[in-house]
């Protein structure tokens, strides 16, 4: 509508100028001149409205996928001029998948004070995102002319943590040194050696309150103790380039990350040690369960299926850093011919449990050729070399 109004005024001005010349009419000429001057003034005002601005953006550092994010933008004017209302559009990165984005409220920036506006959206896909562009949209006071200008600002960084996807895995079939005890809850509780302090939760014994730390923090903190079984679990996600099946949120890699987030939370609560070799440069094991879970979520947020190595090579590399007796869960959808032999060569009491996803549960991309790890012959090879594969559910069979 604004564009049509501008075109209409421009056409009218030209028409009046032509008719004034043809009829030699000064009055029509003056009317045409007035219209042309009005259009020129509107364009100048719209042009000035989007220039000489500076910005400050405040965004949260991290959120869980699906949670609402609110971004606040403060705008200042570098010039002592009266500006009409402008709209600010934050240029989010193209690979950020989101929904329910709200527009920011129009504002009129002032020279001596920052004017705030904000917008919100819900990110849907885990990852680390960075952006710095802002587009300003301004008009004249009559709303006839629109002008846009892009600005580069200080970069904003947002980490979208994966949403835990519930799944049931029979840990007793993959029990290593102490993991079966972790499943039964025998490994968690009041041991001998304290492993740290954490926030008080309903049901915690008051005998374990760490009063000195609680006084400093201003909230109740309780002591945690080392697990009695020393159970250790590691997760290896198949991240070889070309092995991800499906696209966007419905891909095998996204499902694997969601399952690892859920299983890690459950195992940490049971008192197990949980490692993500190759996703973390070195073990960031902390005594505090909540902090360790945040580290795991951060590592999963930055994971991408772009490695050149096969998952069997990842296993051989990770095995050198894992504690003896660890259970290694390997999440995979594509068959790796070298994995059965690599599993049989491991020492240190490591037990390999491949978590196998069915390729038919996901949509193959055009031209993609993958040998499914769920083929019966490949599963037999894994079992014959000492691994204990478990078939995993797809998106249509998510446990709630």
N, C-alpha and C positions, 0 to 999 in steps of 0.2 A: 504494500500500500504506500509506504514512504517513497519507494522508487517510482511508482506511478505518478505520485504528486509532483516529484521533481521533474519527471519527463513532461508532465502536463504544463508546468510553469515554463520550462525551457521552450517547448513548442509554441506556447502562447506568446512569449517574448519575441521569438523569431517571426511568427506570423504578424504581430503588430508592427514590427520593424519593416517588413516587406510591404505591408499595406500602407504604412505611413509614407514610404518612399514613392509608392505607386500613386497615391492620392495627394502627395505633397501636403500631408496633414501634420502640423507641429504637435497637436495634442496627442495624436496616436503615437508619434515618435517619443514624446515624453513618457507616455504610459509604458511603452516597450522598454525604454531606458530604465524606468523605475523597476520593472520586473527583472531585468538583467542585473541591476545593482542588488536587488533583494537576493537573487540566487547566488551572486558572488559573495555577499556578506554571509549567507548561510554556509557556503562552502568554507569560507575562512574561519568561521566560528567552529564548525565541526572539525576542521583541520587542527585548530589550536586546542580543542578539547582533549585530544589524545596525545599531546606532546608535552614534554617537560614534566614527566611523572617519575616517581621512584616508589619502590614496593618493598614490603617485608612480608614473608610468608611463614606461617606457623603451622606445621603439620606434625602429627604423632610419629614417633620413631618406628613403632611396630603395632600391628593389629593382627587378630586372627581372621582368616578368610571368612567373609560373610558378615563381619561386624561393621557397623557404620563408622565411617571416617569423616571427621569435620576438619576442614582446612580454613584457617583464618588468614585473610589478606588485608594488610594495612597499606593505604595509598596516601602519598604526599604530593603536593604540587610544588614545583621549583619556580613557579612564576606567580606574581601577584596579579592574577586575573580571575574574574568570575567565570566559572565553568558550568555548563549545563551538566545534567546527569550523564554518567558514563557507566558502561557495564564491563566487568572484568571476567575474562574466561581463561582459567588455568589450563595450560596445554599439557594434559597428562600423557605419559608415554603410550604409544600405540599398542604395545604388547600387554598393557595392564587391562585385564578383563574386569569390568565392573558393571553395576546396575544401580538404578534409582539415584542417578546424579541430579542434584537440584541446582538451579541457576543461582548465581550470586545476586544479591540485591543491588540495584543501581545506586551509585553514590556520586556526590559532587565534591571532588578533592579540594582541600583548602591549603593555603601556603603555610600557615603557622601551626597546623595540627594534622595528625594522621586520622584518616577516616577509615573505619573498619567495615569489611564485608566478609561474608563466609559462604561456603557451599559444602555439601556433603555427598557421599557416595558409598557404595558397598563393594569393596574389592572381592572378587570371587576366586582368583587363582593365586596360589602361593608364589613367592618370588621376592626379589629385591629390585626396587624401582627407583629411578632417579630422573628428575626433570627440572627444567629451569625457565621454560618459556611461559610468557603471559601475553595474551592478546587483549587489547583494550578497544572497545567499540564505543564510539561517541557520535553524537548528532548535534545539530544546531538547536537553538531554542524552539524553533517551529517544528522540528522533527522532519524536515524535508530532505536533508543530506546526511548520509552516514559515512563515517571514516573509520578505518581500522589501522592499528599499529601494533607490531609485535615488539616485546621487550625481553631481554635476557636478564634474569635475576640470579641471586644466590641459589644454588641448587638445593632442592628438597629431596630427601631420601626417605623412602617408606619400605619397611620390610613387612610383607604379608606372610604370616605364619600359617602352616598347613592346618586344616581342620581335621582333628582326629576322626577317622572312619572306623567305627566299631567292627571288629571281626573276632571270630572264635578260633583259636589255635590250640590244639591238644598238646600242651607242653610235656605231658608225661611220655609221649612217644618220642620226644627229642631231648629227654633229660640228660644233662651232662653232670658235672660235679656240682651238685647242690641245687640245680634248677627245679627238680621235682619238689624239694623242700620249700623253695621259694613259692611254688604254686600253692602248696598247702598252707603257706603262711608261717611255717616254722622258722623261717630265716629272719623274720622281722620282729622287733620288740626290744625289750630291755636287755641288751647284751652287756658285755663288760667294758668295751672301749667306746667312748662317745665319738660320733662321726660329725657332729656339728649341732647347730640350733636352727629351728624353723618356727614359723608362726604357730600359735596354739590353734588346734582344731577341736571341734566338739567331740568328746569321747576320750581325749588325751588325759592321762593321769596327772593330777596336780603334783604328784611326787617328782615328776620330771621337769617341772618349770625351772628355767634358768633365771633366777630372780635378778641377778646382777645385770644380765643382758636385757631383761625385760624393763628394768628401771631406766637404762640408758635409751632404749628404743621407744619407751612410752607405750608398749603393748606387750601382751603375754607371749613369751617365747619358750619353747620346750626343747629339751635335749633329745637328739636322735642317737641311736647306738649302732655299732657295726653289725651287719647281718652275720648270723652264726654260721651259715653255710658257705660264705664267700662266693656265691654263685655269680658268674659273669656271662653276659650275653652280648653279642655283637650283631649288627644288621649290615648286610651288604646289598645295596640296590643295584640291579643291572642297569648301567648307565652308558653302555656302548652305543655310539652313534648308529642310528638305523634300527635299534631294537625296540624303540617305543612304538606301540600300536595305538591308533586312535588319535584324536586331535582335541585341543583345548582342555576342558575340564573332564572329558570322558576318555582320557588316555590311560594306558596301563601304568605309565610312570606316575601320574597324579594319584592313582589308586594306591600304588605301592607306598608313596610318601604318606598318604593318609593312614594306611594301615600301620606303618612304622611308628607314626606319632601316637597312635592309640596303644599299640603293644608296648612301646617304651614307657608310657605313663603307667600301664598296669604293672610292668616288671619293676619299675622303680619303687612303686608303692609296696611291692612285695619284699623289697630290700635287695634286689639284684643290682649288680653293676651293669650299666648299659653303655656300649661304645658304638660309634659310627665311624669305623676306619675309612680312610680316604676322603670322607666328607669333612673331617676335622683333621687339621695338620698334626695334632698330637692330642692325646686324651685330655679332655678338659674336665676330668672327673672331679666333682665337688661333693662334700659331705651333705650339703643341703639338697634335698630331693627337688624342691621347687626350682632352685637355680639351675640344677643339672637339666631338668626338663626344658627350661628356657633355652639352654645351650643347644639341646637336641633340635628344638623347633627352629632355631636360627640356622643350624646346619642344613636342615631339610629345606628351608626356604631358599637357600642358595644352590641347591642341587639341580643339575641339568643333565639330560641324557646326551652328552656330547663328547664322551671320552673315546679315545682311540683303542684303549686296551679292552680285551675281552674280560668277562667276569671271572674266568679261571685265573687270569693274570692278577686281577684285583685280589682274589683270595690268597694267592701265594704271597703277595706283597703285604696284605693285612695280617697274615698269620704270624709274621715275624714280630709284631707289636702287641699281640693279644696275650692276656694272662693264660697260663696253662689251665686246661680244663674248660675253656670257654665253649659255649654253644654258639655257632655262627648260623644265623638265619640268612639265607640268600634268596632275595626276592627276584624272580626272573620270569619272563614270558617267552623268550626265544632260546632255543637250544644252543648251548656252547659245547662243541665236541670235545674240548680239552678239559671240561670240568670233572668228569668222572675220574680221570687219571690224577688230576690235581687234588681231588678230595682224598684219594687213597694214599697220597704222598705226605700228608700232613702229620706232624708230630705234636708233642706237647699235650696229648689227650684232647685235642680239639674235636668237636663233634659238629658235622655239617648237616644242616637241615634246610634243603631247598624248599622255598615256598613258591609253588608253581602256579602261574596264572594261565588260564586257557586263552589262546589267541582268538578263538571264535567269539569270545565275550566282548571283543573290541572291533572297531571298524578299521580295516586295513586301508591305508592310503593308496591312491592309484599308483601302480607300478611297484609297490612295496612287496618284497618277497622275504618271508621269515619262516624258518623251520620251527614249529611250535615245540616248546619244552614239555608240553603235556602229552606228547605222543607216547604210547605205551612202551615202545622199544627204548626210548630215551630214559623213561622212568626206571625201567629194568636195569639199564646200565648204571644209573646213579645208585640204586639199591645194591647192586653187585659189587660196587666199590666202596661200600660202607656208609653212604649217605642215606638219609631217611626223608624222602620228599613228601610234601603235603600239598594237595590240590587246594587252591584258594578260590573263594567266591568272587564273582564279578560285581559290577555296579548294581545289577538287578537282584542281588541276593545279600544286600548289606544288612548286617545284624544291627538291630536297634536296642 
